[in-house]
Structures are given as structure tokens and as C-alpha cells.
């Protein structure tokens, strides 16, 4: 396992979780939340790239497919949050957290799936 990739992926979890849950608890999308969405995306993409280099490419399983989906959703999420703030769409600013929680939950699948797979293998 590439230690730098592990650190960066964990930073992605930290940044993305701070953005998503702060937005949820504050009840309104703010610029700094969006900055944390982008930081999470950058770290996740960077860490995933490092993991690809280490293992020789993508794994064609639930981890690989959900990881690609999660990065795509994170990009859409961060971009959409930026658009909502630029447009000053008050209705969306107040309800954006619903999409944020959904994307965060999807993101957790590739984050936790390697651990789950290892636990299953260890139990055999």
C-alpha cells in the first residue's frame, strides 16, 4: 500500500465530510463548504491516481466502479454547488444538503469497500 495515497485519501474523507456535514448542520450552503467539496475532490482524485500507479490500474469490481462513480458525483456536486452560489439561488442554497448527503454516502462505498473485502477474506 502506498502510504502517501492512504494519507491523501483520508484527507479527502476529512475535507469532504467537513464540507458536507457543516453544510447540513448550518442549513445553508456557503462558499467555504464548497471549498471543502473541491478539496475533497482534489485529494480523492490525487489519492486514487497514486493508488492506480501502485496497483497497476483500476480494479473492475464494486470498489473500482463505485470509485469512478464517486469521483464523477463529487465533481458534479462541487461544480453544482459553485453554480448555485454564483447564481445566488436561495432555494437551492437552503436545500443543497440533500444532494450533498447522497453524494457523501455514495463516496463511502469505495472508501470502505477494501476494508470490507479484507474482512470477508479473513473470515474464510
Secondary structure, 3 states (H helix, E strand, C coil): CCHHHHHHHHHHHHHHHHHHHHHHHHCCCCHHHHHHHHHHHHHHHHHHHHHHHHHCCCCCCHHHHHHHHHHHHHHHHHHHHHHHHHHCCHHHHHHCHHHHHHHHHHHHHHHHHHHHHHHHHHHC
